[in-house]
Amino acid sequence: MSLTLLNDVVLWIHIFSAIFFVGGSFFIWVVVVPASYKITDDEKLRTRIVGLIGKQFALFTNITLVILIITGIYNSTWYLNYNFYALFNTTGGRILFVKIILVGAMIIIMYGNNIYHGKRLMQMAREGKMDELRRLRKWSHRLSYITLGLMLAIVFAAVSLQFY
C-alpha cells in the first residue's frame, strides 16, 4: 500500500469517526432528549430511558474516540511534515495546536460529566430524589452543551486545516 493511499484511508477513517462521534452526540441532544419528554412525564422513567440510550451510545463513542485520537496523531504527522516545531511556527501547526487543546478540554469535560453526573443521575432517579435530580441534570446539560460547542469548534479547526 502506497503512503498516499495509507494517508487517504486513515484520513477517511478519521472523518467517518468524527461524523459518527459528533453527529451521534448532536442526535442524542437534539432528538433523543427532547423526544423523551414526549414519551413520558414520569421523570424516573425518562431518566432511565435517556440514561440507557446514553450508555449504549457511550460504548461506541469510547471506541470511536480512541480511533479519532490514533488517526488524528497519524494525520498530524503529515500536517506537521514530521516536524514537531511546526506546531508553533506555522499557521497550520497553530490551528492544529488549538484543535489539540480543544480536544483535550472536550474529553475532560465530557468524561468528567459522564462519570460524575451520569451515575448520580441514574441513582437519584432510582431513589426518587426528583428535586436533586432536576438540579443536577441542569448542570449536566450545561456541561453537555459546552461539550457540543467544543465539538463544533474542533470541526471548524479541522476544516480550517485544509487551507494551510
VMD Tcl script that builds the backbone (N, CA, C; Angstrom):
set m [mol new atoms 492]
animate dup $m
set s [atomselect $m all]
$s set {name element resname resid chain x y z} {
  {N N MET 1 A 0.861 -1.179 0.000}
  {CA C MET 1 A 0.000 0.000 0.000}
  {C C MET 1 A 0.902 1.236 0.000}
  {N N SER 2 A 0.638 2.135 -0.926}
  {CA C SER 2 A 1.465 3.339 -1.009}
  {C C SER 2 A 1.151 4.268 0.159}
  {N N LEU 3 A 2.101 5.140 0.456}
  {CA C LEU 3 A 1.940 6.081 1.568}
  {C C LEU 3 A 0.760 7.008 1.318}
  {N N THR 4 A 0.569 7.436 0.078}
  {CA C THR 4 A -0.551 8.316 -0.253}
  {C C THR 4 A -1.881 7.610 0.005}
  {N N LEU 5 A -1.978 6.356 -0.400}
  {CA C LEU 5 A -3.199 5.588 -0.175}
  {C C LEU 5 A -3.436 5.387 1.323}
  {N N LEU 6 A -2.379 5.061 2.065}
  {CA C LEU 6 A -2.497 4.902 3.514}
  {C C LEU 6 A -2.978 6.202 4.157}
  {N N ASN 7 A -2.389 7.322 3.763}
  {CA C ASN 7 A -2.817 8.625 4.284}
  {C C ASN 7 A -4.297 8.878 4.004}
  {N N ASP 8 A -4.727 8.564 2.783}
  {CA C ASP 8 A -6.130 8.766 2.406}
  {C C ASP 8 A -7.054 7.870 3.231}
  {N N VAL 9 A -6.686 6.609 3.401}
  {CA C VAL 9 A -7.512 5.673 4.174}
  {C C VAL 9 A -7.621 6.130 5.626}
  {N N VAL 10 A -6.500 6.500 6.221}
  {CA C VAL 10 A -6.509 6.951 7.621}
  {C C VAL 10 A -7.332 8.229 7.762}
  {N N LEU 11 A -7.208 9.141 6.805}
  {CA C LEU 11 A -7.990 10.378 6.847}
  {C C LEU 11 A -9.484 10.077 6.757}
  {N N TRP 12 A -9.874 9.165 5.871}
  {CA C TRP 12 A -11.289 8.818 5.745}
  {C C TRP 12 A -11.817 8.121 7.003}
  {N N ILE 13 A -11.000 7.285 7.614}
  {CA C ILE 13 A -11.403 6.660 8.885}
  {C C ILE 13 A -11.606 7.749 9.940}
  {N N HIS 14 A -10.703 8.718 9.958}
  {CA C HIS 14 A -10.798 9.827 10.911}
  {C C HIS 14 A -12.077 10.643 10.662}
  {N N ILE 15 A -12.345 10.958 9.427}
  {CA C ILE 15 A -13.539 11.746 9.077}
  {C C ILE 15 A -14.817 10.973 9.421}
  {N N PHE 16 A -14.886 9.702 9.051}
  {CA C PHE 16 A -16.077 8.909 9.361}
  {C C PHE 16 A -16.287 8.813 10.870}
  {N N SER 17 A -15.208 8.600 11.607}
  {CA C SER 17 A -15.313 8.517 13.067}
  {C C SER 17 A -15.802 9.838 13.654}
  {N N ALA 18 A -15.316 10.950 13.114}
  {CA C ALA 18 A -15.756 12.269 13.587}
  {C C ALA 18 A -17.239 12.482 13.294}
  {N N ILE 19 A -17.680 12.057 12.117}
  {CA C ILE 19 A -19.100 12.182 11.767}
  {C C ILE 19 A -19.945 11.387 12.763}
  {N N PHE 20 A -19.538 10.163 13.048}
  {CA C PHE 20 A -20.284 9.326 13.995}
  {C C PHE 20 A -20.287 9.948 15.386}
  {N N PHE 21 A -19.117 10.379 15.841}
  {CA C PHE 21 A -18.956 10.920 17.187}
  {C C PHE 21 A -19.743 12.218 17.373}
  {N N VAL 22 A -19.532 13.168 16.483}
  {CA C VAL 22 A -20.194 14.476 16.599}
  {C C VAL 22 A -21.677 14.351 16.245}
  {N N GLY 23 A -21.976 13.687 15.126}
  {CA C GLY 23 A -23.369 13.541 14.709}
  {C C GLY 23 A -24.199 12.783 15.726}
  {N N GLY 24 A -23.636 11.723 16.284}
  {CA C GLY 24 A -24.348 10.955 17.295}
  {C C GLY 24 A -24.604 11.766 18.555}
  {N N SER 25 A -23.636 12.561 18.939}
  {CA C SER 25 A -23.797 13.405 20.132}
  {C C SER 25 A -24.907 14.426 19.916}
  {N N PHE 26 A -24.923 15.050 18.754}
  {CA C PHE 26 A -25.989 16.012 18.465}
  {C C PHE 26 A -27.341 15.304 18.369}
  {N N PHE 27 A -27.366 14.096 17.820}
  {CA C PHE 27 A -28.615 13.337 17.744}
  {C C PHE 27 A -29.183 13.104 19.148}
  {N N ILE 28 A -28.324 12.724 20.074}
  {CA C ILE 28 A -28.780 12.491 21.452}
  {C C ILE 28 A -29.428 13.763 22.006}
  {N N TRP 29 A -28.760 14.919 21.833}
  {CA C TRP 29 A -29.231 16.155 22.472}
  {C C TRP 29 A -30.327 16.875 21.698}
  {N N VAL 30 A -30.389 16.671 20.398}
  {CA C VAL 30 A -31.396 17.376 19.595}
  {C C VAL 30 A -32.639 16.507 19.355}
  {N N VAL 31 A -32.480 15.187 19.383}
  {CA C VAL 31 A -33.607 14.294 19.097}
  {C C VAL 31 A -34.017 13.475 20.328}
  {N N VAL 32 A -33.093 12.720 20.896}
  {CA C VAL 32 A -33.449 11.783 21.961}
  {C C VAL 32 A -33.944 12.491 23.219}
  {N N VAL 33 A -33.184 13.463 23.707}
  {CA C VAL 33 A -33.587 14.130 24.955}
  {C C VAL 33 A -34.931 14.844 24.797}
  {N N PRO 34 A -35.133 15.675 23.749}
  {CA C PRO 34 A -36.463 16.286 23.610}
  {C C PRO 34 A -37.585 15.260 23.428}
  {N N ALA 35 A -37.326 14.180 22.692}
  {CA C ALA 35 A -38.351 13.158 22.488}
  {C C ALA 35 A -38.705 12.456 23.794}
  {N N SER 36 A -37.740 12.352 24.693}
  {CA C SER 36 A -38.007 11.672 25.960}
  {C C SER 36 A -39.083 12.398 26.769}
  {N N TYR 37 A -39.173 13.713 26.608}
  {CA C TYR 37 A -40.221 14.473 27.301}
  {C C TYR 37 A -41.600 14.167 26.708}
  {N N LYS 38 A -41.631 13.775 25.430}
  {CA C LYS 38 A -42.898 13.434 24.780}
  {C C LYS 38 A -43.303 11.986 25.057}
  {N N ILE 39 A -42.322 11.158 25.399}
  {CA C ILE 39 A -42.604 9.749 25.666}
  {C C ILE 39 A -43.321 9.586 27.000}
  {N N THR 40 A -42.823 10.302 28.004}
  {CA C THR 40 A -43.403 10.127 29.341}
  {C C THR 40 A -43.192 11.370 30.200}
  {N N ASP 41 A -44.120 11.580 31.117}
  {CA C ASP 41 A -43.976 12.643 32.110}
  {C C ASP 41 A -43.287 12.121 33.364}
  {N N ASP 42 A -43.138 10.819 33.454}
  {CA C ASP 42 A -42.504 10.195 34.608}
  {C C ASP 42 A -40.990 10.451 34.550}
  {N N GLU 43 A -40.531 11.342 35.423}
  {CA C GLU 43 A -39.123 11.755 35.440}
  {C C GLU 43 A -38.183 10.567 35.652}
  {N N LYS 44 A -38.600 9.657 36.494}
  {CA C LYS 44 A -37.794 8.475 36.795}
  {C C LYS 44 A -37.610 7.612 35.544}
  {N N LEU 45 A -38.693 7.369 34.834}
  {CA C LEU 45 A -38.643 6.559 33.620}
  {C C LEU 45 A -37.870 7.280 32.519}
  {N N ARG 46 A -38.111 8.566 32.369}
  {CA C ARG 46 A -37.430 9.356 31.350}
  {C C ARG 46 A -35.922 9.352 31.561}
  {N N THR 47 A -35.517 9.506 32.808}
  {CA C THR 47 A -34.089 9.485 33.133}
  {C C THR 47 A -33.496 8.120 32.801}
  {N N ARG 48 A -34.241 7.071 33.081}
  {CA C ARG 48 A -33.766 5.715 32.782}
  {C C ARG 48 A -33.638 5.497 31.279}
  {N N ILE 49 A -34.631 5.963 30.518}
  {CA C ILE 49 A -34.602 5.804 29.055}
  {C C ILE 49 A -33.388 6.513 28.469}
  {N N VAL 50 A -33.234 7.791 28.795}
  {CA C VAL 50 A -32.120 8.574 28.244}
  {C C VAL 50 A -30.791 8.010 28.746}
  {N N GLY 51 A -30.747 7.596 30.010}
  {CA C GLY 51 A -29.527 7.015 30.568}
  {C C GLY 51 A -29.112 5.741 29.861}
  {N N LEU 52 A -30.073 4.877 29.569}
  {CA C LEU 52 A -29.760 3.625 28.871}
  {C C LEU 52 A -29.309 3.881 27.427}
  {N N ILE 53 A -29.971 4.818 26.762}
  {CA C ILE 53 A -29.558 5.164 25.393}
  {C C ILE 53 A -28.155 5.758 25.418}
  {N N GLY 54 A -27.917 6.655 26.368}
  {CA C GLY 54 A -26.592 7.257 26.502}
  {C C GLY 54 A -25.520 6.235 26.795}
  {N N LYS 55 A -25.832 5.271 27.644}
  {CA C LYS 55 A -24.863 4.224 27.982}
  {C C LYS 55 A -24.552 3.356 26.759}
  {N N GLN 56 A -25.578 3.024 25.990}
  {CA C GLN 56 A -25.377 2.237 24.770}
  {C C GLN 56 A -24.526 3.015 23.763}
  {N N PHE 57 A -24.836 4.301 23.606}
  {CA C PHE 57 A -24.080 5.151 22.688}
  {C C PHE 57 A -22.633 5.290 23.155}
  {N N ALA 58 A -22.429 5.356 24.467}
  {CA C ALA 58 A -21.082 5.515 25.021}
  {C C ALA 58 A -20.163 4.358 24.647}
  {N N LEU 59 A -20.718 3.157 24.536}
  {CA C LEU 59 A -19.896 2.015 24.129}
  {C C LEU 59 A -19.227 2.298 22.781}
  {N N PHE 60 A -19.992 2.856 21.859}
  {CA C PHE 60 A -19.468 3.144 20.521}
  {C C PHE 60 A -18.599 4.403 20.511}
  {N N THR 61 A -18.996 5.413 21.282}
  {CA C THR 61 A -18.211 6.653 21.274}
  {C C THR 61 A -16.846 6.444 21.908}
  {N N ASN 62 A -16.750 5.575 22.903}
  {CA C ASN 62 A -15.438 5.307 23.504}
  {C C ASN 62 A -14.481 4.722 22.470}
  {N N ILE 63 A -14.961 3.761 21.717}
  {CA C ILE 63 A -14.141 3.152 20.664}
  {C C ILE 63 A -13.825 4.189 19.585}
  {N N THR 64 A -14.838 4.952 19.208}
  {CA C THR 64 A -14.655 5.960 18.163}
  {C C THR 64 A -13.660 7.031 18.603}
  {N N LEU 65 A -13.701 7.418 19.870}
  {CA C LEU 65 A -12.768 8.426 20.355}
  {C C LEU 65 A -11.327 7.909 20.298}
  {N N VAL 66 A -11.125 6.654 20.640}
  {CA C VAL 66 A -9.784 6.070 20.539}
  {C C VAL 66 A -9.323 6.083 19.082}
  {N N ILE 67 A -10.211 5.716 18.166}
  {CA C ILE 67 A -9.867 5.741 16.734}
  {C C ILE 67 A -9.538 7.165 16.296}
  {N N LEU 68 A -10.330 8.139 16.750}
  {CA C LEU 68 A -10.068 9.538 16.397}
  {C C LEU 68 A -8.704 10.003 16.901}
  {N N ILE 69 A -8.354 9.626 18.097}
  {CA C ILE 69 A -7.059 10.038 18.654}
  {C C ILE 69 A -5.915 9.400 17.878}
  {N N ILE 70 A -6.013 8.106 17.622}
  {CA C ILE 70 A -4.938 7.407 16.897}
  {C C ILE 70 A -4.799 7.950 15.472}
  {N N THR 71 A -5.922 8.059 14.764}
  {CA C THR 71 A -5.838 8.568 13.382}
  {C C THR 71 A -5.469 10.047 13.370}
  {N N GLY 72 A -5.874 10.788 14.377}
  {CA C GLY 72 A -5.505 12.206 14.470}
  {C C GLY 72 A -4.011 12.382 14.657}
  {N N ILE 73 A -3.424 11.553 15.508}
  {CA C ILE 73 A -1.966 11.616 15.695}
  {C C ILE 73 A -1.260 11.272 14.392}
  {N N TYR 74 A -1.738 10.227 13.719}
  {CA C TYR 74 A -1.139 9.852 12.432}
  {C C TYR 74 A -1.259 11.001 11.426}
  {N N ASN 75 A -2.470 11.567 11.324}
  {CA C ASN 75 A -2.687 12.657 10.364}
  {C C ASN 75 A -1.839 13.877 10.688}
  {N N SER 76 A -1.606 14.125 11.957}
  {CA C SER 76 A -0.830 15.311 12.330}
  {C C SER 76 A 0.608 15.223 11.834}
  {N N THR 77 A 1.109 14.003 11.655}
  {CA C THR 77 A 2.497 13.871 11.198}
  {C C THR 77 A 2.678 14.459 9.805}
  {N N TRP 78 A 1.681 14.278 8.928}
  {CA C TRP 78 A 1.855 14.861 7.602}
  {C C TRP 78 A 1.411 16.307 7.554}
  {N N TYR 79 A 0.567 16.737 8.484}
  {CA C TYR 79 A 0.272 18.184 8.569}
  {C C TYR 79 A 1.510 18.944 9.027}
  {N N LEU 80 A 2.252 18.343 9.941}
  {CA C LEU 80 A 3.436 18.993 10.501}
  {C C LEU 80 A 4.700 18.636 9.732}
  {N N ASN 81 A 4.559 17.767 8.748}
  {CA C ASN 81 A 5.697 17.316 7.954}
  {C C ASN 81 A 6.785 16.719 8.854}
  {N N TYR 82 A 6.350 15.954 9.850}
  {CA C TYR 82 A 7.231 15.277 10.805}
  {C C TYR 82 A 8.123 16.236 11.584}
  {N N ASN 83 A 7.684 17.486 11.724}
  {CA C ASN 83 A 8.454 18.497 12.443}
  {C C ASN 83 A 7.594 19.024 13.598}
  {N N PHE 84 A 7.901 18.602 14.824}
  {CA C PHE 84 A 7.122 18.994 15.994}
  {C C PHE 84 A 7.059 20.514 16.147}
  {N N TYR 85 A 8.134 21.204 15.825}
  {CA C TYR 85 A 8.174 22.663 15.998}
  {C C TYR 85 A 7.236 23.395 15.051}
  {N N ALA 86 A 6.815 22.716 13.985}
  {CA C ALA 86 A 5.846 23.322 13.069}
  {C C ALA 86 A 4.515 23.560 13.772}
  {N N LEU 87 A 4.299 22.869 14.885}
  {CA C LEU 87 A 3.093 23.062 15.688}
  {C C LEU 87 A 2.991 24.505 16.183}
  {N N PHE 88 A 4.134 25.161 16.338}
  {CA C PHE 88 A 4.166 26.523 16.869}
  {C C PHE 88 A 4.646 27.547 15.843}
  {N N ASN 89 A 5.286 27.093 14.762}
  {CA C ASN 89 A 5.920 28.007 13.801}
  {C C ASN 89 A 5.149 28.188 12.503}
  {N N THR 90 A 4.063 27.457 12.315}
  {CA C THR 90 A 3.297 27.586 11.075}
  {C C THR 90 A 1.834 27.842 11.411}
  {N N THR 91 A 1.121 28.428 10.480}
  {CA C THR 91 A -0.303 28.690 10.700}
  {C C THR 91 A -1.060 27.381 10.875}
  {N N GLY 92 A -0.797 26.418 10.003}
  {CA C GLY 92 A -1.450 25.121 10.121}
  {C C GLY 92 A -1.117 24.441 11.440}
  {N N GLY 93 A 0.126 24.553 11.857}
  {CA C GLY 93 A 0.540 23.970 13.124}
  {C C GLY 93 A -0.177 24.606 14.305}
  {N N ARG 94 A -0.322 25.917 14.270}
  {CA C ARG 94 A -1.025 26.610 15.363}
  {C C ARG 94 A -2.511 26.222 15.389}
  {N N ILE 95 A -3.112 26.085 14.211}
  {CA C ILE 95 A -4.507 25.634 14.160}
  {C C ILE 95 A -4.604 24.224 14.741}
  {N N LEU 96 A -3.664 23.356 14.382}
  {CA C LEU 96 A -3.644 22.003 14.920}
  {C C LEU 96 A -3.449 22.028 16.436}
  {N N PHE 97 A -2.593 22.912 16.931}
  {CA C PHE 97 A -2.371 23.026 18.371}
  {C C PHE 97 A -3.654 23.434 19.090}
  {N N VAL 98 A -4.375 24.398 18.515}
  {CA C VAL 98 A -5.663 24.814 19.090}
  {C C VAL 98 A -6.630 23.632 19.082}
  {N N LYS 99 A -6.636 22.877 17.990}
  {CA C LYS 99 A -7.518 21.700 17.885}
  {C C LYS 99 A -7.176 20.689 18.976}
  {N N ILE 100 A -5.904 20.474 19.228}
  {CA C ILE 100 A -5.471 19.535 20.267}
  {C C ILE 100 A -5.955 20.002 21.642}
  {N N ILE 101 A -5.831 21.298 21.918}
  {CA C ILE 101 A -6.293 21.859 23.199}
  {C C ILE 101 A -7.813 21.679 23.323}
  {N N LEU 102 A -8.541 21.979 22.246}
  {CA C LEU 102 A -9.995 21.822 22.260}
  {C C LEU 102 A -10.403 20.367 22.488}
  {N N VAL 103 A -9.707 19.448 21.843}
  {CA C VAL 103 A -9.996 18.018 22.023}
  {C C VAL 103 A -9.744 17.621 23.474}
  {N N GLY 104 A -8.638 18.061 24.039}
  {CA C GLY 104 A -8.337 17.753 25.438}
  {C C GLY 104 A -9.408 18.282 26.374}
  {N N ALA 105 A -9.822 19.535 26.164}
  {CA C ALA 105 A -10.871 20.133 27.004}
  {C C ALA 105 A -12.182 19.368 26.849}
  {N N MET 106 A -12.513 19.015 25.611}
  {CA C MET 106 A -13.756 18.284 25.361}
  {C C MET 106 A -13.750 16.932 26.080}
  {N N ILE 107 A -12.640 16.219 25.993}
  {CA C ILE 107 A -12.547 14.906 26.634}
  {C C ILE 107 A -12.694 15.033 28.148}
  {N N ILE 108 A -12.010 16.002 28.737}
  {CA C ILE 108 A -12.069 16.185 30.190}
  {C C ILE 108 A -13.489 16.525 30.631}
  {N N ILE 109 A -14.111 17.480 29.944}
  {CA C ILE 109 A -15.465 17.893 30.328}
  {C C ILE 109 A -16.467 16.767 30.078}
  {N N MET 110 A -16.372 16.127 28.927}
  {CA C MET 110 A -17.329 15.076 28.570}
  {C C MET 110 A -17.245 13.890 29.531}
  {N N TYR 111 A -16.042 13.373 29.738}
  {CA C TYR 111 A -15.912 12.213 30.610}
  {C C TYR 111 A -16.109 12.575 32.075}
  {N N GLY 112 A -15.653 13.759 32.481}
  {CA C GLY 112 A -15.910 14.204 33.849}
  {C C GLY 112 A -17.399 14.289 34.119}
  {N N ASN 113 A -18.134 14.871 33.181}
  {CA C ASN 113 A -19.586 14.991 33.307}
  {C C ASN 113 A -20.247 13.612 33.332}
  {N N ASN 114 A -19.859 12.753 32.406}
  {CA C ASN 114 A -20.479 11.431 32.328}
  {C C ASN 114 A -20.184 10.585 33.558}
  {N N ILE 115 A -18.952 10.599 34.002}
  {CA C ILE 115 A -18.573 9.770 35.144}
  {C C ILE 115 A -19.220 10.300 36.424}
  {N N TYR 116 A -19.148 11.614 36.634}
  {CA C TYR 116 A -19.668 12.185 37.871}
  {C C TYR 116 A -21.191 12.275 37.874}
  {N N HIS 117 A -21.745 12.906 36.842}
  {CA C HIS 117 A -23.188 13.141 36.831}
  {C C HIS 117 A -23.999 11.939 36.368}
  {N N GLY 118 A -23.493 11.202 35.401}
  {CA C GLY 118 A -24.261 10.099 34.826}
  {C C GLY 118 A -24.731 9.093 35.855}
  {N N LYS 119 A -23.810 8.600 36.650}
  {CA C LYS 119 A -24.170 7.599 37.659}
  {C C LYS 119 A -25.055 8.204 38.742}
  {N N ARG 120 A -24.767 9.427 39.128}
  {CA C ARG 120 A -25.567 10.075 40.176}
  {C C ARG 120 A -26.994 10.327 39.695}
  {N N LEU 121 A -27.146 10.724 38.439}
  {CA C LEU 121 A -28.492 10.962 37.910}
  {C C LEU 121 A -29.322 9.678 37.933}
  {N N MET 122 A -28.725 8.591 37.494}
  {CA C MET 122 A -29.438 7.311 37.485}
  {C C MET 122 A -29.784 6.882 38.916}
  {N N GLN 123 A -28.855 7.079 39.842}
  {CA C GLN 123 A -29.095 6.711 41.236}
  {C C GLN 123 A -30.219 7.563 41.835}
  {N N MET 124 A -30.198 8.871 41.583}
  {CA C MET 124 A -31.254 9.752 42.105}
  {C C MET 124 A -32.616 9.383 41.530}
  {N N ALA 125 A -32.640 8.989 40.264}
  {CA C ALA 125 A -33.907 8.572 39.657}
  {C C ALA 125 A -34.422 7.304 40.332}
  {N N ARG 126 A -33.526 6.339 40.558}
  {CA C ARG 126 A -33.931 5.090 41.226}
  {C C ARG 126 A -34.456 5.364 42.638}
  {N N GLU 127 A -33.813 6.310 43.329}
  {CA C GLU 127 A -34.190 6.614 44.711}
  {C C GLU 127 A -35.356 7.594 44.798}
  {N N GLY 128 A -35.785 8.130 43.657}
  {CA C GLY 128 A -36.915 9.051 43.644}
  {C C GLY 128 A -36.599 10.445 44.165}
  {N N LYS 129 A -35.342 10.845 44.133}
  {CA C LYS 129 A -34.932 12.179 44.598}
  {C C LYS 129 A -35.055 13.167 43.434}
  {N N MET 130 A -36.281 13.525 43.104}
  {CA C MET 130 A -36.567 14.281 41.889}
  {C C MET 130 A -36.046 15.721 41.929}
  {N N ASP 131 A -36.128 16.401 43.060}
  {CA C ASP 131 A -35.632 17.779 43.120}
  {C C ASP 131 A -34.120 17.823 42.910}
  {N N GLU 132 A -33.411 16.928 43.582}
  {CA C GLU 132 A -31.956 16.841 43.403}
  {C C GLU 132 A -31.621 16.443 41.963}
  {N N LEU 133 A -32.401 15.527 41.417}
  {CA C LEU 133 A -32.215 15.069 40.038}
  {C C LEU 133 A -32.320 16.230 39.055}
  {N N ARG 134 A -33.346 17.046 39.208}
  {CA C ARG 134 A -33.535 18.190 38.295}
  {C C ARG 134 A -32.378 19.185 38.398}
  {N N ARG 135 A -31.931 19.460 39.623}
  {CA C ARG 135 A -30.811 20.403 39.808}
  {C C ARG 135 A -29.534 19.871 39.162}
  {N N LEU 136 A -29.244 18.611 39.432}
  {CA C LEU 136 A -28.035 18.006 38.880}
  {C C LEU 136 A -28.116 17.905 37.358}
  {N N ARG 137 A -29.310 17.604 36.851}
  {CA C ARG 137 A -29.486 17.496 35.405}
  {C C ARG 137 A -29.190 18.826 34.715}
  {N N LYS 138 A -29.591 19.946 35.339}
  {CA C LYS 138 A -29.302 21.261 34.745}
  {C C LYS 138 A -27.798 21.458 34.573}
  {N N TRP 139 A -27.021 21.102 35.601}
  {CA C TRP 139 A -25.562 21.225 35.495}
  {C C TRP 139 A -25.002 20.285 34.441}
  {N N SER 140 A -25.515 19.077 34.433}
  {CA C SER 140 A -25.052 18.087 33.463}
  {C C SER 140 A -25.346 18.552 32.035}
  {N N HIS 141 A -26.548 19.106 31.825}
  {CA C HIS 141 A -26.907 19.596 30.491}
  {C C HIS 141 A -26.028 20.764 30.074}
  {N N ARG 142 A -25.740 21.664 30.990}
  {CA C ARG 142 A -24.846 22.798 30.664}
  {C C ARG 142 A -23.486 22.287 30.201}
  {N N LEU 143 A -22.938 21.334 30.936}
  {CA C LEU 143 A -21.644 20.774 30.548}
  {C C LEU 143 A -21.730 20.040 29.214}
  {N N SER 144 A -22.841 19.381 28.971}
  {CA C SER 144 A -23.024 18.691 27.688}
  {C C SER 144 A -23.097 19.689 26.539}
  {N N TYR 145 A -23.761 20.810 26.750}
  {CA C TYR 145 A -23.831 21.833 25.700}
  {C C TYR 145 A -22.461 22.460 25.453}
  {N N ILE 146 A -21.672 22.623 26.499}
  {CA C ILE 146 A -20.296 23.101 26.318}
  {C C ILE 146 A -19.520 22.092 25.487}
  {N N THR 147 A -19.706 20.808 25.771}
  {CA C THR 147 A -19.044 19.748 25.002}
  {C C THR 147 A -19.451 19.807 23.534}
  {N N LEU 148 A -20.734 20.008 23.266}
  {CA C LEU 148 A -21.194 20.127 21.874}
  {C C LEU 148 A -20.572 21.342 21.195}
  {N N GLY 149 A -20.469 22.441 21.925}
  {CA C GLY 149 A -19.817 23.634 21.368}
  {C C GLY 149 A -18.357 23.371 21.049}
  {N N LEU 150 A -17.678 22.648 21.927}
  {CA C LEU 150 A -16.284 22.291 21.666}
  {C C LEU 150 A -16.172 21.386 20.447}
  {N N MET 151 A -17.130 20.474 20.282}
  {CA C MET 151 A -17.124 19.614 19.091}
  {C C MET 151 A -17.212 20.445 17.820}
  {N N LEU 152 A -18.085 21.447 17.832}
  {CA C LEU 152 A -18.203 22.325 16.658}
  {C C LEU 152 A -16.914 23.095 16.416}
  {N N ALA 153 A -16.300 23.568 17.477}
  {CA C ALA 153 A -15.032 24.299 17.334}
  {C C ALA 153 A -13.939 23.386 16.781}
  {N N ILE 154 A -13.930 22.129 17.212}
  {CA C ILE 154 A -12.947 21.161 16.708}
  {C C ILE 154 A -13.170 20.906 15.225}
  {N N VAL 155 A -14.418 20.743 14.825}
  {CA C VAL 155 A -14.730 20.542 13.404}
  {C C VAL 155 A -14.303 21.776 12.609}
  {N N PHE 156 A -14.575 22.962 13.129}
  {CA C PHE 156 A -14.163 24.201 12.455}
  {C C PHE 156 A -12.641 24.244 12.298}
  {N N ALA 157 A -11.917 23.876 13.348}
  {CA C ALA 157 A -10.448 23.851 13.264}
  {C C ALA 157 A -9.985 22.816 12.244}
  {N N ALA 158 A -10.637 21.657 12.231}
  {CA C ALA 158 A -10.260 20.604 11.278}
  {C C ALA 158 A -10.467 21.065 9.844}
  {N N VAL 159 A -11.573 21.732 9.586}
  {CA C VAL 159 A -11.829 22.236 8.234}
  {C C VAL 159 A -10.821 23.333 7.896}
  {N N SER 160 A -10.518 24.184 8.864}
  {CA C SER 160 A -9.530 25.255 8.647}
  {C C SER 160 A -8.167 24.699 8.261}
  {N N LEU 161 A -7.831 23.536 8.789}
  {CA C LEU 161 A -6.528 22.917 8.462}
  {C C LEU 161 A -6.406 22.629 6.969}
  {N N GLN 162 A -7.525 22.436 6.297}
  {CA C GLN 162 A -7.484 22.103 4.873}
  {C C GLN 162 A -6.954 23.261 4.030}
  {N N PHE 163 A -6.926 24.459 4.613}
  {CA C PHE 163 A -6.476 25.640 3.871}
  {C C PHE 163 A -5.022 25.987 4.150}
  {N N TYR 164 A -4.356 25.209 5.039}
  {CA C TYR 164 A -2.960 25.533 5.377}
  {C C TYR 164 A -2.052 24.347 5.223}
}
mol reanalyze $m
mol bondsrecalc $m
mol representation Tube
mol addrep $m
